[in-house]
Amino acid sequence: MSYQYNFSAGPAMIPKEVMLQAQHEFLNFNETGISVMEMSHRSKEYLPIVEKAEKNLRNLLNIPNNYKVIFLQGGAITQNFMVPMNLLSNRSASYVVSGYWSKRTYNDAQPFGTIKLAASSEPNNFKKVPSFESWNFDNNDAYVHFCQNETVHGAEYFDTFKIPEVPLVCDMSSTILSRPVNIDDYGVIYAGAQKNIGPSGLTIVIVRDDLLSFADQKTPSTLNWKIQSENNSMINTPTTFSIYMAGLVFEWLLDLGGLKKIEELNIKKSNYLYSFIDADDFYINDIEIKNRSRMNVPFRMVNDDLTKKFVATAEEKGLYALKGHRVVGGLRASLYNAMPFDGVESVSYTHLTLPTTPYV
């Protein structure tokens, strides 16, 4: 079966235009006679690819000159220990827990020093994110960490806030490039690529210059932001093909009109799906409305017995990966940048073809 729309939370859809261009260039990139996958990362043919990718990412996010962009490996989860290894420096840090992934990040950081809980929405089952006013941190902390969007529970921060006294570290894996952000508000931003950027394997770290000198002496060179930035992300062989694909996505976004334009499209998609869910009591999403994620929409059916039928019917229609995360069950539609509006509409068409079954 050839799936038409991929609602997976990651690896996720890549724009069709990007896939077609990569397909066209796959065996013979830029008349070199070889594939990007075969190129040396230090060759004269490849270096312009990574340089252009960084330039376009800086353009999209309006990244100031005093921030480094690093292309790394290991996924965002590797940053769960790279962040404290590079920033903690025998101090404390405070973490906000707003869902499954930020809780894991908080737990993973524990072995590296004094890791405190700034706030948590776990007592209310992560149905909302902890408000900025509720965050409890110390001005002497090395950093404060939070996750902008929780892909499992579907709760997202839309507030803009800045902590002048303490660097703010943000996991933007599922929101990066989905809307404009003010980079100056953050000390560090990191994101796995497999949602809004490209194939899995690549992680992007954007770090302010003055935060590059705190790495623990035991930090390996491949995990040291300063060493990686000084070597243009090439202290070891980077994920060359993933960077190439990310560069194509950056070009696609620029051609589309940039982040303001993609934000408009993402708002349209998520508003449509939430309106469909809220139309009657057959589907349920109980995330606080102001925190409802634009990227990941979890919902469940009032009759759980129909969930498997919904997923099976959707797959028959070419809609892939609508099953909810194993932690919460139910259904989930991930609406990253590459998901077209037609795909979101198709979810409601699946509802119309379900068997007539009592709600309870």
DRENKOL-702895 format. One record per residue (C-alpha): residue number from 0; residue in one letter; x, y, z. Coordinates in Angstrom, 1 decimal, padded with zeros to 4 digits, always signed. Each point is the difference from the previous one (the first is absolute). Layout:
REM residues N
    i  aa       X       Y       Z
  NUM   A       X       Y       Z
...
//
This chain:
REM residues 360
    i  aa       X       Y       Z
    0   M  +000.0  +000.0  +000.0
    1   S  +001.2  +003.5  -000.8
    2   Y  -001.1  +002.3  +002.9
    3   Q  -001.3  +003.4  -001.0
    4   Y  +000.4  +001.9  +003.3
    5   N  +002.4  -000.8  +002.9
    6   F  -001.2  +001.2  +003.4
    7   S  +002.9  -001.5  +001.8
    8   A  +001.5  +002.0  +002.9
    9   G  +003.4  -000.7  -001.4
   10   P  +001.6  -000.9  -002.3
   11   A  -002.6  +002.1  -001.7
   12   M  -001.0  +001.1  -003.4
   13   I  +002.5  +001.9  -002.2
   14   P  -001.4  +002.4  -002.6
   15   K  -000.7  -001.8  -003.3
   16   E  +001.9  +002.7  -001.9
   17   V  +003.1  -000.7  +002.1
   18   M  -000.3  -003.8  -000.4
   19   L  -000.3  +000.4  -003.8
   20   Q  +003.1  +002.2  -000.2
   21   A  +002.0  -002.4  +002.2
   22   Q  -001.2  -002.8  -002.3
   23   H  +001.1  +001.9  -003.1
   24   E  +003.5  +000.7  +001.5
   25   F  +000.5  -003.3  +001.8
   26   L  +002.3  -001.7  -002.4
   27   N  +001.7  +003.1  -001.5
   28   F  +000.1  +003.1  +002.2
   29   N  +000.9  +003.2  -001.8
   30   E  +001.5  -001.9  -003.0
   31   T  +002.7  -001.5  +002.3
   32   G  -001.0  -003.6  -001.1
   33   I  -000.4  -001.1  +003.6
   34   S  -002.6  +000.2  +002.7
   35   V  +000.1  +002.3  +003.0
   36   M  +000.0  -003.2  +002.1
   37   E  +003.4  -000.9  -001.4
   38   M  +001.7  +003.4  +000.3
   39   S  +002.8  +000.7  +002.5
   40   H  -001.3  +002.6  +002.5
   41   R  +003.2  +002.0  -000.5
   42   S  -000.1  -000.1  -003.8
   43   K  -000.4  +003.2  -002.2
   44   E  -003.3  -001.5  -001.3
   45   Y  -001.6  -000.5  +003.4
   46   L  +001.2  +003.0  +002.1
   47   P  -002.2  +002.5  -002.0
   48   I  -003.0  -002.2  +001.0
   49   V  +000.5  +000.4  +003.7
   50   E  +000.9  +003.7  -000.3
   51   K  -003.1  +000.7  -002.0
   52   A  -002.2  -001.9  +002.5
   53   E  +001.3  +002.0  +002.9
   54   K  -000.4  +003.3  -001.9
   55   N  -003.6  -000.8  -000.8
   56   L  -000.8  -001.2  +003.6
   57   R  +001.4  +003.3  +001.3
   58   N  -002.1  +001.8  -002.5
   59   L  -003.2  -001.8  +001.0
   60   L  +000.5  +000.4  +003.7
   61   N  +001.8  +003.4  -000.2
   62   I  +002.8  -001.5  +002.2
   63   P  +002.3  +002.7  +001.3
   64   N  +003.7  -000.1  -000.7
   65   N  +000.8  -000.7  +003.7
   66   Y  -001.6  -003.4  -000.3
   67   K  +001.6  -003.2  -001.4
   68   V  -001.9  -002.5  -002.0
   69   I  +001.3  -003.6  +000.4
   70   F  -001.1  -003.1  -001.9
   71   L  +000.2  -003.0  +002.3
   72   Q  -001.0  -003.6  +000.3
   73   G  -001.8  -002.1  +002.5
   74   G  -003.5  +001.5  +000.0
   75   A  -001.4  +002.5  +002.5
   76   I  +000.2  -002.6  +002.8
   77   T  +003.8  +000.2  -000.2
   78   Q  -000.3  +003.6  +001.0
   79   N  -001.6  -001.2  +003.3
   80   F  +003.6  -000.6  +001.1
   81   M  +001.9  +002.4  -002.3
   82   V  -001.8  +003.0  +001.4
   83   P  +001.1  -000.6  +003.6
   84   M  +003.5  -001.2  -001.1
   85   N  +000.4  +003.3  -001.9
   86   L  -001.7  +002.4  +002.4
   87   L  -000.3  -001.2  +003.5
   88   S  +003.6  +000.6  +001.2
   89   N  -000.6  -001.0  +003.6
   90   R  -003.1  +002.2  +000.3
   91   S  -003.7  -000.8  +000.1
   92   A  -002.6  +000.0  -002.7
   93   S  -003.8  +000.1  +000.1
   94   Y  -002.3  -002.0  -002.3
   95   V  -003.6  +000.5  -000.9
   96   V  -001.9  -003.3  -000.5
   97   S  -003.0  +000.5  -002.3
   98   G  -000.4  -003.5  -001.5
   99   Y  +001.6  -003.4  -000.8
  100   W  +003.1  +001.3  -001.7
  101   S  +000.9  +002.8  +002.4
  102   K  -000.4  -002.4  +002.9
  103   R  +002.5  -002.4  -001.7
  104   T  +002.3  +003.0  -000.6
  105   Y  -000.2  +000.9  +003.7
  106   N  +000.7  -003.6  +001.1
  107   D  +002.9  -000.4  -002.4
  108   A  +001.7  +003.1  +001.3
  109   Q  +000.0  -001.2  +003.6
  110   P  +003.4  -001.8  +000.1
  111   F  +001.8  +003.1  -001.1
  112   G  -000.5  +002.2  +003.0
  113   T  -002.6  +002.1  +001.8
  114   I  -003.0  -000.3  -002.2
  115   K  -003.1  +001.7  +001.5
  116   L  -003.7  -000.1  -001.0
  117   A  -001.1  +003.5  -000.9
  118   A  -003.6  -001.0  -000.7
  119   S  -002.1  -003.0  -001.1
  120   S  -003.4  -000.5  -001.4
  121   E  +000.0  -003.8  +000.7
  122   P  -002.5  +000.3  +002.9
  123   N  -002.6  +001.1  -002.6
  124   N  +001.1  -002.7  -002.5
  125   F  +001.8  +002.5  -002.2
  126   K  -003.3  +001.5  -001.2
  127   K  +001.7  +003.4  +000.0
  128   V  +003.5  +001.4  +000.2
  129   P  +001.3  +001.6  +003.2
  130   S  -000.4  +003.8  -000.3
  131   F  +003.2  +002.0  -000.1
  132   E  -001.1  +001.7  +003.2
  133   S  +000.1  -003.3  +001.8
  134   W  +003.6  -000.9  -000.9
  135   N  +002.2  -000.2  +003.1
  136   F  +003.6  +000.5  -000.8
  137   D  +003.1  +001.7  +001.4
  138   N  +001.7  +003.0  -001.7
  139   N  +003.3  -001.9  +000.7
  140   D  -001.1  -003.0  -002.1
  141   A  +002.2  -000.9  -002.9
  142   Y  -003.2  -000.2  -002.1
  143   V  -003.7  -000.6  -000.1
  144   H  -001.3  -002.7  -002.3
  145   F  -003.4  -000.5  -001.6
  146   C  -001.6  -001.8  -002.9
  147   Q  -002.0  +002.3  -002.3
  148   N  -002.4  -002.8  -001.2
  149   E  -000.8  -003.4  +001.4
  150   T  -000.6  -002.4  -002.9
  151   V  -001.6  -002.7  +002.2
  152   H  -002.5  +002.1  +002.0
  153   G  -000.5  +002.7  -002.6
  154   A  +000.7  +003.0  +002.2
  155   E  +002.0  +003.0  -001.4
  156   Y  +001.4  +003.3  +001.3
  157   F  -001.0  +003.0  -002.0
  158   D  +001.1  +002.7  +002.5
  159   T  +003.1  +002.0  -000.7
  160   F  +002.2  +000.4  +003.1
  161   K  +003.5  +000.8  +000.9
  162   I  +002.1  -000.5  +003.1
  163   P  +002.7  +002.7  +000.0
  164   E  +001.9  -001.5  +002.9
  165   V  +000.1  -003.6  -001.1
  166   P  +000.5  -001.6  -003.4
  167   L  -003.2  -001.6  -001.3
  168   V  +000.5  -003.4  -001.7
  169   C  -002.8  -001.3  -002.2
  170   D  -000.7  -003.3  -001.7
  171   M  -001.8  +001.1  -003.2
  172   S  +000.2  -003.4  -001.7
  173   S  -003.7  +000.1  -001.1
  174   T  -000.5  +003.8  -000.5
  175   I  +003.2  +001.3  -001.6
  176   L  -000.8  +001.7  -003.3
  177   S  -003.7  -000.3  +000.6
  178   R  -000.3  +003.7  +001.1
  179   P  +002.3  +003.0  +000.5
  180   V  +002.0  +000.1  +003.3
  181   N  +002.2  +002.7  +001.5
  182   I  +003.4  -001.8  +000.3
  183   D  +001.2  +002.7  +002.4
  184   D  -002.4  -001.3  +002.7
  185   Y  +002.0  -003.3  +000.2
  186   G  +003.5  -001.0  +001.0
  187   V  -000.4  -003.4  -001.8
  188   I  -002.5  -001.5  -002.4
  189   Y  +000.3  -003.6  -001.1
  190   A  -002.2  -002.1  -002.3
  191   G  +000.0  -003.4  -001.5
  192   A  -000.5  +000.2  -003.8
  193   Q  -002.5  -002.8  -000.5
  194   K  -003.2  +002.2  +000.4
  195   N  +000.3  +003.3  -001.8
  196   I  +003.5  -000.1  -001.5
  197   G  +000.7  -003.3  -001.7
  198   P  +001.2  -003.6  +000.6
  199   S  +000.8  -001.3  +003.4
  200   G  +003.6  -000.1  +001.2
  201   L  +000.7  +003.8  -000.1
  202   T  -000.3  +002.3  +003.0
  203   I  +000.3  +003.7  -000.2
  204   V  +001.4  +002.0  +002.9
  205   I  -000.1  +003.8  +000.0
  206   V  +002.1  +001.3  +002.9
  207   R  +001.0  +003.5  +001.1
  208   D  +003.8  +000.7  -000.2
  209   D  +000.4  +000.8  +003.7
  210   L  -001.3  -003.5  +001.0
  211   L  +002.7  -001.9  -001.8
  212   S  +002.6  +000.0  +002.8
  213   F  -001.7  -001.9  +002.8
  214   A  +000.4  -003.6  -001.2
  215   D  +001.2  -002.6  +002.5
  216   Q  +003.6  -001.1  -000.6
  217   K  -001.2  -003.5  -000.4
  218   T  -002.3  +000.9  -002.9
  219   P  +001.1  -002.0  -003.1
  220   S  +000.9  +002.1  -003.0
  221   T  -002.9  -001.2  -002.0
  222   L  -002.4  +001.2  +002.7
  223   N  +001.7  +003.3  +000.7
  224   W  -001.9  +002.9  -001.6
  225   K  +003.1  +002.2  +000.0
  226   I  +002.2  -002.5  -001.7
  227   Q  -002.7  -000.9  -002.5
  228   S  -000.7  +003.7  -000.8
  229   E  +003.7  +000.7  -000.5
  230   N  +000.2  -002.9  -002.4
  231   N  -003.1  +000.9  -002.0
  232   S  -001.9  -003.0  +001.4
  233   M  +002.6  -002.3  -001.5
  234   I  +002.1  -001.2  +002.8
  235   N  -001.3  -003.4  -001.2
  236   T  -002.0  -000.9  -003.1
  237   P  -003.3  +001.8  +000.2
  238   T  -003.3  -001.3  -001.3
  239   T  +000.7  +001.2  -003.5
  240   F  -003.1  -001.1  -001.8
  241   S  -002.3  +001.2  +002.7
  242   I  +001.7  +003.4  -000.1
  243   Y  -000.5  +000.1  -003.8
  244   M  -003.7  -000.9  +000.4
  245   A  -000.4  +002.6  +002.8
  246   G  +001.5  +002.6  -002.4
  247   L  -002.7  -000.9  -002.6
  248   V  -002.7  +000.5  +002.6
  249   F  +001.4  +003.4  +000.9
  250   E  -000.1  +001.0  -003.6
  251   W  -003.6  -001.3  -000.3
  252   L  -001.0  +002.1  +003.0
  253   L  +001.7  +003.2  -001.4
  254   D  -001.8  -000.6  -003.3
  255   L  -003.3  -000.4  +001.8
  256   G  +000.4  +003.4  +001.7
  257   G  +001.8  -000.7  +003.2
  258   L  -001.1  -000.8  +003.5
  259   K  -002.9  +002.5  +000.2
  260   K  -001.6  -001.7  -003.0
  261   I  +000.5  -003.5  +001.3
  262   E  -001.4  +001.1  +003.4
  263   E  -003.2  +001.2  -001.8
  264   L  -000.3  -003.4  -001.7
  265   N  +000.6  -001.9  +003.3
  266   I  -002.6  +002.1  +001.8
  267   K  -002.5  -000.8  -002.8
  268   K  +000.7  -003.7  +000.2
  269   S  -000.2  -000.3  +003.8
  270   N  -003.1  +002.2  +000.3
  271   Y  -001.8  -002.2  -002.5
  272   L  +000.8  -003.2  +001.8
  273   Y  -000.8  +001.3  +003.5
  274   S  -003.3  +001.4  -001.4
  275   F  -000.8  -003.5  -001.3
  276   I  +000.8  -001.6  +003.3
  277   D  -002.0  +002.6  +002.0
  278   A  -003.1  -000.3  -002.4
  279   D  -001.6  -002.6  +002.2
  280   D  +000.8  -002.4  +002.9
  281   F  +001.1  -002.9  -002.2
  282   Y  +003.6  +001.2  +000.2
  283   I  +001.8  +001.4  +003.0
  284   N  +003.1  +002.2  +000.4
  285   D  +000.3  +001.3  +003.6
  286   I  +003.1  +002.1  -000.3
  287   E  -000.6  +003.5  +001.3
  288   I  -001.0  +002.0  -003.1
  289   K  +002.8  +002.6  +000.3
  290   N  +002.6  -002.8  +000.1
  291   R  -001.3  -002.1  -002.8
  292   S  +002.9  -001.0  -002.2
  293   R  +000.0  +001.0  -003.7
  294   M  +002.4  -002.8  -000.8
  295   N  -001.4  -003.0  +001.8
  296   V  -003.7  -000.5  +000.5
  297   P  -000.8  -003.0  +002.3
  298   F  -003.7  -000.9  +000.4
  299   R  -002.0  -003.0  +000.9
  300   M  -003.4  -001.4  -000.8
  301   V  -002.8  -000.2  +002.5
  302   N  -000.2  -003.7  -000.9
  303   D  +003.5  -001.4  +000.2
  304   D  -001.0  -003.1  -001.8
  305   L  -000.2  +002.1  -003.2
  306   T  +003.6  +001.2  +000.2
  307   K  +001.5  -003.1  -001.8
  308   K  -002.7  +000.3  -002.6
  309   F  +000.7  +003.7  -000.5
  310   V  +003.7  -000.8  -000.5
  311   A  -000.6  -002.9  -002.4
  312   T  -002.5  +002.0  -002.0
  313   A  +002.4  +002.9  -000.2
  314   E  +002.8  -002.2  -001.3
  315   E  -002.3  -001.4  -002.6
  316   K  -000.4  +003.5  -001.2
  317   G  +003.7  +000.8  +000.0
  318   L  +000.2  +001.7  +003.3
  319   Y  +003.0  -001.3  +001.9
  320   A  +000.9  +000.0  +003.8
  321   L  -003.1  +001.4  +001.6
  322   K  +000.3  -002.3  +003.0
  323   G  +000.7  +001.9  +003.2
  324   H  +003.3  -000.3  +002.0
  325   R  +000.1  -003.2  +002.1
  326   V  +000.1  +002.1  +003.3
  327   V  -003.4  +001.7  -000.6
  328   G  -001.6  -002.2  -002.7
  329   G  -002.9  +001.3  -002.1
  330   L  +000.9  +001.8  -003.2
  331   R  +002.5  +002.7  -001.0
  332   A  +000.4  +002.0  -003.2
  333   S  +003.4  +001.8  -000.4
  334   L  -000.4  +003.0  -002.2
  335   Y  +003.6  +001.1  -000.7
  336   N  +000.9  +002.4  -002.7
  337   A  +000.0  -002.5  -002.8
  338   M  -003.6  -001.2  +000.7
  339   P  -002.3  +001.7  -002.6
  340   F  -003.4  +001.2  +001.0
  341   D  -001.6  -002.7  -002.2
  342   G  +001.5  -002.6  +002.3
  343   V  -001.6  +001.6  +003.1
  344   E  -003.4  +000.1  -001.8
  345   S  +000.4  -003.7  -000.7
  346   V  -000.1  -000.9  +003.7
  347   S  -003.6  +001.3  +000.1
  348   Y  -000.9  -002.1  -003.1
  349   T  +001.1  -003.1  +001.9
  350   H  -002.6  +000.8  +002.7
  351   L  -002.7  -000.1  -002.6
  352   T  +000.8  -003.5  -001.1
  353   L  +000.1  -001.5  +003.5
  354   P  -002.7  -002.6  +000.8
  355   T  -003.1  +001.2  +001.8
  356   T  +000.8  -001.0  +003.7
  357   P  -001.5  +001.3  +003.2
  358   Y  +002.2  +002.4  +001.9
  359   V  +000.0  -002.1  +003.2
//
